[in-house]
Amino acid sequence: MSTLLKKNFKVGLIQLAAGSDKQKNLAKARGKILEAAKAGAQVIVLPECFNSPYGCQYFPDYAEPIEPSPPSEEQSPSWNMLSSAAKETNTYVVGASIPELSQDKKTYYNTAFVFNPKGELLATHRKTHLFDIDIPGKIKFIESDVLSAGNKVTIVDLPDYGKIGLAICYDVRFPEMAMVAARKGAFMLVYPGAFNTTTGPMHWTLQARARAMDNQVYVAMCSPARDTTSTYHAYGHSMVVNPNADVITELEEKEDIAYADIDGSKIDEIRKGVPLYTQRRFDVYPDVSAGKVRYEE
Ligand SMILES: O=C(O)CCC(=O)C(=O)O
């Protein structure tokens, strides 16, 4: 019996390319959830922006209101597909993410959902750090032109397994979020994310391994597949990293599903060998997970 994980399980990361037809994107995502469940995955993750192409110009057209909850099929076909696929496959589904339209219809967010095997919503995470970057000659992307930011660290208790930390893409670059989730007991950090062909080769694997190494937890990064006919070229390379910061599964750039066994004893073994959790010096520096942290679990 492990300290953080009640039961070992298989995670499945679905790397798919979303095109311009939302209905087709949802049907494809649903089919892949069924496929992953059939292959034995008990926790299934979709990539950032799975119902729409990735880009500020698309978000308003593909956005769905999810409040009041539960939204009707007409209001949010994406929410309803995720809920019914989780129920049908008896799995946890991290349905991440879609552009969300706020209830007052004034604000857009980039929002991920977690459903339990009964199809009930356990949590939502609104991307907290918006992807506003400008690397001259390479990539400029200003998500805040259209989206607003979420305002919390999200920790989700999966009753069969334990707690996961959930954040989206650019959020991975802010180690404080990961630290808060890990120190509050998360065994795995899940990041649906659409890095690109500039920042992906530079930092995708490094970020995943760094968050795993610093926190001695599993890290799951789930990307869209690369579509070179689209306006944004996703990096792909969905991967799972273990608590020793080893990449234990990694895809290429095309559509595929990555599977990995999540084993609680591995976390205990790594933490026993390198006992960071008993060696931290909060008398020398502050504990970012203590004091004023806005989080939800
Ligand atoms: O951090 C990066 O390099 C990419 C982030 C990104 O693509 C996103 O937040 O959607």
PDBQT file of the ligand as one rigid body, heavy atoms in Angstrom, charges set to zero:
ROOT
HETATM    1  O1  LIG A 301       4.950  27.285 -22.893  1.00  0.00    +0.000 OA
HETATM    2  C1  LIG A 301       5.017  27.033 -24.093  1.00  0.00    +0.000 C 
HETATM    3  O2  LIG A 301       6.084  27.018 -24.690  1.00  0.00    +0.000 OA
HETATM    4  C2  LIG A 301       3.811  26.729 -24.895  1.00  0.00    +0.000 C 
HETATM    5  C3  LIG A 301       2.569  27.068 -24.171  1.00  0.00    +0.000 C 
HETATM    6  C4  LIG A 301       1.353  26.902 -24.981  1.00  0.00    +0.000 C 
HETATM    7  O3  LIG A 301       1.391  26.564 -26.134  1.00  0.00    +0.000 OA
HETATM    8  C5  LIG A 301       0.060  27.103 -24.357  1.00  0.00    +0.000 C 
HETATM    9  O4  LIG A 301      -0.010  27.527 -23.199  1.00  0.00    +0.000 OA
HETATM   10  O5  LIG A 301      -0.938  26.826 -25.010  1.00  0.00    +0.000 OA
ENDROOT
TORSDOF 0
